[in-house]
């Protein structure tokens, strides 16, 4: 319902129409938009643009303005590690409070959006985020919405958040670089120049790097040594193809680790190995990590670094969206790779 009110008495009320301002010969456009909640500082602007009176929206019983509705929806959807911006033009942004991995409950997001007049727009599940990154936004379709619609969403999301940012855990990472060619100095070790650069991005700290020849018993010995020295994550590099001389997988098994998944439907990263050694994740990285800027490692290592224990199903489900396009300039994670 619209009501005519003196501008000087309209503070706190909701503007029912756009207001146009004009600078002769230079500019003409809206100075305040429909739905704006009038503030004390707006009064001089209203008077200067000839609006001694304005038409405002009177909220009926059980109705919410779009700003309040969007804010309440965002508050209900946002879980730990996230914060809200103040409403602006009917929209509230949800941002990362720190660096971490965004987790999205797709089922809950779909339920909210299928309702009709509620909007919850998000990034993909498992997106690595920097501090301050926008991860989602909320708004409602009408300018005024029934409070019961937002209350429905609040009840749906109560106790189970649609969005959460998991902070990276500071973990000690041990590395076993395998292969006779590196062990005997025939080619230089490229770990620090490639994979090593990514550890710090996810709060991983290199505890120690050991070299091993193509001998499964030595590889097992190196893995166990790193575990004894306090490694919380162990990476092995190379030696994972089907060639008879590639024995890294056997070395992981001889160390006593349980191989959860060997092979993945992700390219690059088809020969990836994931195992658990008394609860310590062991990630077997195929040689592709040394020449592709983005591989399966970039999809799974962040999840390990927020404390997730992966299952075979987690890895096998990555085939949908698991084809890297090998773009000339890699923009991961702002790309389709790894997005379900």
C-alpha positions as CSV (number, residue, x, y, z in Angstrom):
1,X,0.0,0.0,0.0
2,X,1.4,3.4,-1.0
3,X,1.0,6.5,1.2
4,X,2.0,10.1,0.6
5,X,4.3,11.5,3.3
6,X,6.3,14.7,3.8
7,X,10.0,14.0,3.1
8,X,11.1,15.4,6.4
9,X,8.8,12.9,8.2
10,X,9.7,9.8,6.0
11,X,12.9,8.7,7.9
12,X,12.8,4.9,8.3
13,X,10.1,4.4,5.7
14,X,10.3,2.5,2.5
15,X,10.3,4.4,-0.7
16,X,7.6,3.2,-3.1
17,X,9.0,4.6,-6.4
18,X,12.3,5.6,-8.0
19,X,13.3,9.2,-7.6
20,X,15.0,11.0,-10.5
21,X,17.6,13.7,-10.3
22,X,18.8,16.0,-13.0
23,X,21.9,18.1,-13.6
24,X,21.0,20.3,-16.6
25,X,23.0,19.4,-19.6
26,X,25.0,16.7,-17.8
27,X,23.1,13.9,-16.2
28,X,19.7,12.5,-15.4
29,X,19.0,9.3,-13.5
30,X,17.7,7.8,-10.3
31,X,19.0,9.2,-7.1
32,X,17.1,6.8,-4.8
33,X,15.6,3.5,-5.8
34,X,12.2,2.0,-5.1
35,X,12.5,0.0,-1.9
36,X,15.2,2.2,-0.3
37,X,14.7,2.8,3.4
38,X,14.9,6.5,3.8
39,X,17.6,7.8,6.1
40,X,18.1,11.2,7.8
41,X,20.9,12.0,5.4
42,X,18.6,11.5,2.4
43,X,16.3,14.5,3.4
44,X,18.5,17.2,1.8
45,X,18.7,15.2,-1.4
46,X,15.0,14.7,-1.5
47,X,14.3,18.4,-1.1
48,X,17.1,19.4,-3.5
49,X,15.4,17.2,-6.2
50,X,12.0,18.8,-5.6
51,X,10.6,15.9,-3.6
52,X,8.9,17.7,-0.7
53,X,6.6,14.7,-0.5
54,X,7.3,11.0,-1.3
55,X,5.2,8.0,-1.7
56,X,6.2,5.3,0.8
57,X,5.3,1.7,1.2
58,X,3.3,0.8,4.3
59,X,4.1,-2.8,5.4
60,X,1.0,-4.7,6.4
61,X,0.9,-7.1,9.4
62,X,3.1,-10.2,8.7
63,X,5.0,-8.5,5.8
64,X,8.7,-7.9,5.4
65,X,10.7,-5.4,3.3
66,X,13.1,-7.1,0.8
67,X,16.1,-5.9,2.8
68,X,15.1,-7.5,6.1
69,X,13.9,-10.6,4.3
70,X,17.3,-11.0,2.4
71,X,19.2,-10.4,5.6
72,X,17.2,-13.0,7.6
73,X,17.6,-15.5,4.8
74,X,21.3,-15.0,4.6
75,X,21.7,-15.3,8.4
76,X,19.8,-18.6,8.3
77,X,21.9,-19.9,5.4
78,X,25.4,-18.9,6.5
79,X,27.3,-21.2,8.8
80,X,30.7,-21.0,10.5
81,X,33.4,-19.0,8.9
82,X,31.1,-16.7,7.0
83,X,29.8,-13.2,7.5
84,X,27.2,-10.9,6.0
85,X,27.3,-7.5,4.4
86,X,24.5,-5.0,5.1
87,X,21.6,-5.1,2.7
88,X,22.0,-3.1,-0.5
89,X,19.3,-2.8,-3.2
90,X,17.5,-5.8,-1.7
91,X,20.6,-8.0,-1.7
92,X,22.8,-9.4,1.0
93,X,26.3,-10.8,0.3
94,X,27.8,-13.7,2.2
95,X,31.6,-13.5,2.5
96,X,34.4,-15.7,3.7
97,X,35.7,-14.5,7.1
98,X,39.0,-16.3,6.5
99,X,40.8,-18.5,4.0
100,X,39.3,-21.9,3.7
101,X,37.2,-24.3,1.7
102,X,33.5,-23.6,1.0
103,X,31.1,-26.4,1.7
104,X,27.6,-26.1,0.1
105,X,24.6,-28.3,0.9
106,X,23.2,-28.5,-2.6
107,X,19.9,-30.1,-1.4
108,X,19.2,-27.3,1.0
109,X,20.0,-24.6,-1.6
110,X,17.7,-26.3,-4.1
111,X,14.9,-26.5,-1.5
112,X,15.2,-22.7,-0.8
113,X,15.2,-21.8,-4.5
114,X,12.3,-24.1,-5.4
115,X,10.1,-22.4,-2.9
116,X,9.4,-19.5,-5.3
117,X,10.2,-16.0,-4.1
118,X,13.4,-16.8,-2.1
119,X,16.8,-16.5,-3.8
120,X,20.0,-18.2,-2.5
121,X,22.8,-18.0,-5.1
122,X,26.1,-19.7,-4.2
123,X,29.5,-20.8,-5.5
124,X,30.1,-24.5,-6.0
125,X,30.7,-26.9,-3.2
126,X,34.4,-27.4,-2.3
127,X,35.6,-24.0,-3.8
128,X,38.8,-22.8,-2.2
129,X,38.2,-19.2,-1.0
130,X,40.4,-16.3,0.1
131,X,39.5,-14.1,3.0
132,X,36.8,-11.6,2.0
133,X,35.6,-13.6,-1.1
134,X,31.9,-13.4,-1.9
135,X,30.6,-17.0,-1.7
136,X,26.8,-16.4,-1.9
137,X,24.1,-13.9,-2.1
138,X,20.5,-13.7,-1.0
139,X,17.4,-11.7,-1.9
140,X,13.7,-12.1,-2.5
141,X,11.7,-11.5,-5.7
142,X,9.0,-9.1,-4.5
143,X,9.7,-5.8,-2.8
144,X,7.5,-6.9,0.1
145,X,7.2,-10.6,1.1
146,X,5.1,-12.5,3.6
147,X,7.1,-13.1,6.8
148,X,5.9,-16.7,6.8
149,X,8.0,-17.4,3.6
150,X,11.2,-16.3,5.4
151,X,10.2,-18.1,8.6
152,X,9.8,-21.3,6.5
153,X,13.4,-20.9,5.3
154,X,14.6,-20.2,8.8
155,X,13.0,-23.4,10.1
156,X,14.4,-25.4,7.2
157,X,17.9,-24.2,7.8
158,X,17.7,-24.2,11.5
159,X,20.5,-26.5,12.9
160,X,21.8,-27.4,9.5
161,X,23.5,-24.7,7.5
162,X,23.4,-24.5,3.7
163,X,26.8,-22.9,3.7
164,X,30.0,-23.3,5.7
165,X,33.6,-22.2,5.4
166,X,36.1,-24.7,6.8
167,X,39.4,-23.2,7.7
168,X,42.5,-24.9,6.6
169,X,44.3,-26.8,9.3
170,X,48.0,-26.2,9.8
171,X,49.4,-29.7,9.0
172,X,52.9,-31.1,8.7
173,X,53.4,-32.6,5.2
174,X,56.0,-35.3,4.5
175,X,57.0,-36.1,0.9
176,X,58.5,-39.1,-0.7
177,X,59.8,-38.4,-4.2
178,X,60.2,-41.7,-6.0
179,X,62.0,-42.8,-9.2
180,X,65.5,-44.0,-10.0
181,X,65.9,-41.0,-12.4
182,X,65.6,-38.6,-9.4
183,X,67.2,-40.8,-6.8
184,X,70.4,-41.3,-8.8
185,X,70.6,-37.6,-9.9
186,X,69.9,-38.3,-13.6
187,X,67.2,-35.5,-13.6
188,X,66.6,-32.8,-11.1
189,X,63.9,-33.1,-8.5
190,X,61.0,-30.7,-9.4
191,X,58.9,-31.0,-6.3
192,X,59.6,-27.5,-4.8
193,X,59.1,-25.8,-8.2
194,X,55.6,-27.4,-8.8
195,X,53.7,-29.2,-6.0
196,X,55.7,-27.6,-3.3
197,X,54.4,-24.1,-4.1
198,X,50.9,-25.3,-3.4
199,X,51.4,-26.5,0.1
200,X,51.5,-23.1,1.8
201,X,48.3,-22.1,-0.1
202,X,46.4,-24.6,2.0
203,X,48.4,-24.2,5.2
204,X,50.6,-27.2,4.6
205,X,54.1,-27.0,6.0
206,X,56.8,-29.2,4.5
207,X,58.2,-31.4,7.3
208,X,60.7,-33.3,5.3
209,X,61.3,-34.6,1.8
210,X,62.9,-37.9,1.2
211,X,64.0,-39.5,-2.1
212,X,63.4,-43.2,-2.9
213,X,64.4,-45.4,-5.8
214,X,62.0,-47.7,-7.6
215,X,62.0,-50.2,-4.8
216,X,58.8,-50.8,-2.9
217,X,60.6,-51.8,0.3
218,X,62.5,-48.5,0.4
219,X,59.4,-46.5,-0.5
220,X,57.6,-48.2,2.4
221,X,60.5,-47.4,4.7
222,X,60.5,-43.7,3.7
223,X,56.7,-43.5,4.3
224,X,57.0,-45.0,7.8
225,X,59.9,-42.8,8.6
226,X,57.9,-39.7,7.8
227,X,55.0,-40.9,9.9
228,X,57.3,-41.5,12.8
229,X,58.7,-38.0,12.5
230,X,55.2,-36.5,12.9
231,X,53.9,-36.1,9.3
232,X,50.1,-35.5,9.4
233,X,49.8,-35.8,5.6
234,X,52.2,-37.8,3.4
235,X,52.6,-37.2,-0.4
236,X,54.4,-39.6,-2.8
237,X,55.2,-38.4,-6.3
238,X,55.6,-40.5,-9.4
239,X,55.7,-44.3,-10.0
240,X,52.0,-44.8,-10.2
241,X,51.4,-45.9,-13.8
242,X,50.8,-49.5,-15.0
243,X,54.4,-49.9,-16.1
244,X,56.1,-52.9,-14.3
245,X,58.8,-50.5,-13.1
246,X,56.3,-48.3,-11.3
247,X,56.1,-49.7,-7.7
248,X,54.9,-46.7,-5.6
249,X,51.5,-48.2,-5.0
250,X,53.1,-51.4,-3.8
251,X,55.4,-49.4,-1.5
252,X,52.3,-47.7,0.0
253,X,50.8,-51.1,0.7
254,X,53.9,-52.5,2.2
255,X,54.0,-49.6,4.6
256,X,50.8,-51.0,6.0
257,X,48.5,-48.3,4.6
258,X,44.9,-49.2,3.5
259,X,44.5,-48.1,-0.1
260,X,41.0,-46.5,-0.3
261,X,41.2,-45.6,-4.0
262,X,43.7,-46.2,-6.7
263,X,42.8,-44.5,-10.0
264,X,40.3,-41.7,-10.5
265,X,37.9,-40.5,-13.2
266,X,39.7,-37.1,-13.3
267,X,42.0,-35.9,-16.1
268,X,44.7,-35.0,-15.4
269,X,45.0,-37.3,-12.4
270,X,43.8,-40.7,-13.5
271,X,46.5,-42.7,-11.6
272,X,45.9,-40.9,-8.3
273,X,46.2,-43.0,-5.1
274,X,44.6,-42.3,-1.8
275,X,45.3,-44.4,1.3
276,X,45.2,-44.2,5.1
277,X,48.1,-45.2,7.3
278,X,46.8,-45.3,10.9
279,X,44.6,-42.3,10.1
280,X,47.3,-40.4,8.3
281,X,46.3,-39.6,4.7
282,X,48.7,-40.8,2.0
283,X,48.2,-39.1,-1.4
284,X,50.0,-40.8,-4.3
285,X,50.5,-38.1,-7.0
286,X,51.0,-39.3,-10.6
287,X,53.7,-37.6,-12.7
288,X,51.1,-35.2,-14.2
289,X,51.4,-33.0,-11.2
290,X,54.8,-31.9,-12.5
291,X,53.6,-30.5,-15.8
292,X,49.9,-29.6,-15.5
293,X,49.2,-26.5,-13.4
294,X,45.9,-28.0,-12.1
295,X,45.2,-31.7,-11.5
296,X,43.2,-33.9,-9.2
297,X,45.6,-32.9,-6.4
298,X,44.1,-29.4,-6.4
299,X,40.6,-30.9,-6.0
300,X,41.4,-33.2,-3.1
301,X,44.3,-31.7,-1.2
302,X,42.2,-28.7,0.1
303,X,39.7,-31.2,1.5
304,X,42.4,-33.2,3.2
305,X,43.7,-29.9,4.7
306,X,40.4,-29.1,6.3
307,X,40.3,-32.5,8.0
308,X,38.0,-34.5,5.7
309,X,38.5,-38.2,5.5
310,X,37.8,-39.1,1.9
311,X,36.0,-42.2,0.7
312,X,36.3,-44.1,-2.6
313,X,32.9,-42.7,-3.5
314,X,34.1,-39.1,-2.9
315,X,36.8,-39.7,-5.5
316,X,34.8,-41.7,-8.0
317,X,32.1,-39.1,-8.2
318,X,34.5,-36.5,-9.4
319,X,34.2,-37.7,-13.0
320,X,31.3,-35.3,-13.7
321,X,33.2,-32.0,-14.2
322,X,36.5,-33.8,-13.9
323,X,37.9,-33.0,-17.3
324,X,40.5,-30.1,-17.3
325,X,40.4,-28.0,-20.4
326,X,44.1,-27.2,-20.3
327,X,43.4,-23.5,-20.9
328,X,46.4,-21.4,-22.1
329,X,46.1,-19.4,-18.8
330,X,44.9,-21.4,-15.9
331,X,42.2,-19.6,-13.8
332,X,41.4,-22.4,-11.3
333,X,39.2,-22.5,-9.3
334,X,37.3,-20.0,-11.4
335,X,36.6,-22.6,-14.1
336,X,34.4,-25.8,-14.6
337,X,37.1,-28.2,-13.5
338,X,36.0,-30.3,-10.5
339,X,32.6,-28.6,-10.4
340,X,29.6,-30.9,-9.9
